[in-house]
């Protein structure tokens, strides 16, 4: 993985902490809208982590494929990125 591992790990660990908090909130029968807000916050953090990974993929993996001038590799890397982007939105 070429992404900044510390940044991605921090975001994922923070999201994990928020999800643990959501489970506690559910056990405590907390207000639905408060739980929903925490879920959205966790989703946002995971989305940021994913964007960092995709950014690094473009900056490194795709750039390297273009530098190689290997048309099959370039096409493969572009297809991978497009599939990932389709799953996002």
Residue pairs with C-beta under 8 A, 6 or more apart in sequence:
1 8
1 53
1 56
2 56
2 57
2 59
2 60
2 61
3 52
3 53
3 55
3 56
3 57
4 52
4 56
7 49
7 52
8 49
8 52
8 53
11 45
11 46
11 48
11 49
11 52
12 45
12 46
12 49
14 45
15 42
15 45
15 46
15 49
18 38
18 41
18 42
18 45
19 39
19 42
21 38
22 35
22 38
22 39
22 42
25 34
25 35
25 38
26 35
50 88
54 81
54 84
54 85
57 80
57 81
57 84
58 81
61 77
62 74
62 77
62 78
62 81
65 73
65 74
65 76
65 77
66 74
68 74
